[in-house]
Amino acid sequence: MTIEIDNAATAYGRHIFDVVNGVQEAKEIRENAFAEAERWARELTRLLKGGETVSKRYLALIYQAMEILENEAPNSRHERRVMEIVDAIHLTFGLILSNKSHDDWNPQPGVPQVR
């Protein structure tokens, strides 16, 4: 399982930092990279759910991407979209800390969340 988690975290990091680089350097949103990052985020949360510990390396990677994009958003012509991406990263971060996966998340108003 650890190899699967490492592979998922590595793939997530590669794609999310492709998004970060696009925002920082090219001033563009790399939607394909973000879609792949989201796919790997779902896999990563699924693999980490139920585990006793989470590597600080994974948490640091996610937090760093979130912080960079949040700081870049005001300077981007795509500020709203960048903040939507930050929100998605924040959700992944929170789910990992809460020992949940994206499968547990239901953003529908009025529908209770899985606890």
Secondary structure, DSSP 8 states (H G I E B T S, - for coil): -HHHHHHHHHHHHHHHHHHHHIIIII----HHHHHHHHHHHHHHHHHHTT-S---HHHHHHHHHHHHHHHHHGGGSTTHHHHHHHHHHHHHHHHHHHTT--GGG----TTS----
